[in-house]
């Protein structure tokens, strides 16, 4: 079964954002507690470049959300 051309649903998009946030938290915990691991700073540069406000704006555009109150709801969900 191919996913090519399949529209990604809002719930899936929010799931991806949850995964990113979870992984950021996990990597932060590892670093703060000086836990030995093999990735070094493999993801640090990529994570530093993430802009959640841009991701939220893109999500709102993709979902055709125009009202400010609904955009705020999306921000509350994501952040």
C-alpha positions as CSV (number, residue, x, y, z in Angstrom):
1,X,0.0,0.0,0.0
2,X,1.5,3.3,-1.1
3,X,1.2,6.6,0.8
4,X,2.3,8.7,-2.2
5,X,-0.2,11.5,-2.8
6,X,-2.0,10.7,0.5
7,X,-3.2,13.8,2.3
8,X,-1.9,13.8,5.9
9,X,-4.7,14.4,8.4
10,X,-4.5,17.1,11.1
11,X,-4.2,14.4,13.9
12,X,-1.2,12.9,12.1
13,X,0.4,16.3,11.8
14,X,-0.1,17.0,15.5
15,X,1.3,13.5,16.2
16,X,4.5,14.4,14.3
17,X,4.8,17.6,16.4
18,X,4.3,15.6,19.6
19,X,7.1,13.2,18.6
20,X,9.4,16.1,17.9
21,X,8.6,17.7,21.3
22,X,9.0,14.4,23.1
23,X,12.4,13.8,21.5
24,X,13.6,17.3,22.3
25,X,12.6,16.7,25.9
26,X,14.3,13.3,26.0
27,X,17.6,14.7,24.4
28,X,17.5,17.6,26.9
29,X,17.1,15.2,29.8
30,X,20.1,13.1,28.5
31,X,22.3,16.2,28.2
32,X,21.3,17.8,31.5
33,X,22.0,14.5,33.4
34,X,25.2,13.8,31.5
35,X,24.0,10.4,30.5
36,X,26.4,8.5,28.2
37,X,25.1,7.9,24.7
38,X,26.5,7.3,21.2
39,X,24.7,10.1,19.3
40,X,26.9,13.0,20.6
41,X,25.3,16.2,19.3
42,X,24.0,14.5,16.1
43,X,20.6,16.2,16.3
44,X,21.5,19.5,18.1
45,X,22.0,21.7,15.1
46,X,18.8,20.5,13.4
47,X,16.7,21.0,16.6
48,X,18.1,24.5,17.1
49,X,16.8,25.4,13.7
50,X,13.3,24.3,14.4
51,X,10.8,27.2,14.6
52,X,7.6,26.0,16.1
53,X,5.8,29.3,15.3
54,X,6.5,28.7,11.6
55,X,5.3,25.1,11.9
56,X,2.1,26.3,13.6
57,X,1.5,28.9,10.9
58,X,2.0,26.3,8.1
59,X,-0.3,24.0,9.9
60,X,-3.0,26.7,10.1
61,X,-2.6,27.5,6.4
62,X,-2.8,23.9,5.4
63,X,-5.9,23.4,7.4
64,X,-7.4,26.7,6.1
65,X,-7.8,28.2,9.6
66,X,-8.4,31.9,9.2
67,X,-9.8,33.1,12.5
68,X,-7.4,34.3,15.2
69,X,-9.3,32.4,17.9
70,X,-8.9,29.1,16.1
71,X,-5.2,29.8,15.4
72,X,-4.8,30.4,19.1
73,X,-6.4,27.0,19.8
74,X,-3.9,25.4,17.5
75,X,-1.0,27.1,19.3
76,X,-2.4,25.9,22.6
77,X,-2.5,22.4,21.3
78,X,1.0,22.4,20.0
79,X,2.8,24.4,22.7
